[in-house]
Amino acid sequence: MKPNFNKFLSNKKHSNDEHHMKIALEQAAIAKSMGEQARGTVIVFSNDVISSFPTAKSKHNPIAFAEMNALAHARHLNKKSFKDAVMYSTVEPNIVSFLSAYEHGIREYVWGCDDVESGFVSSLKLDVSNYDIAISPGLLSEQCYNICTMHMREHLRHTNKEINNETHPSRDS
């Protein structure tokens, strides 16, 4: 039986939701230009906005997700309380990112497009009913999906080209 997540969905819409998600999209574009996964995250505190993108490839750290980097930056800026903070991500968080946001006390998690393979709700790998955090999926989902899938398509095209060149060397060699 599929869990019912509707009771955990936030109905409250912040006046600046789209603005903050657009900042996350800008971070995803920066990540894409640097060869990282095209994902972006923003944490909004009452007076501060902290944004980040993944650095897993450049830092050789497989868990340097956008969310983890934003949380680390907030800690570095001596943010003590996350209880009123809202996190925005272009893509549904995986279990590591969601649990990190929860452990930091993030009040609400807003994301753009679902991740049916590793997203904590879409893939049904985590029952959020045990966690005191509101979730708001689907904000600017088409724009978030497009930047992610465009980057993934480019990555796959590049990877397939490399594989084809290795397995089918040119006849001129």
Helices and strands as residue ranges (DSSP letters): G 6-8, H 17-33, E 41-44, E 49-52, H 66-76, E 86-91, H 95-104, E 108-113, G 128-130, E 134-137, H 141-167
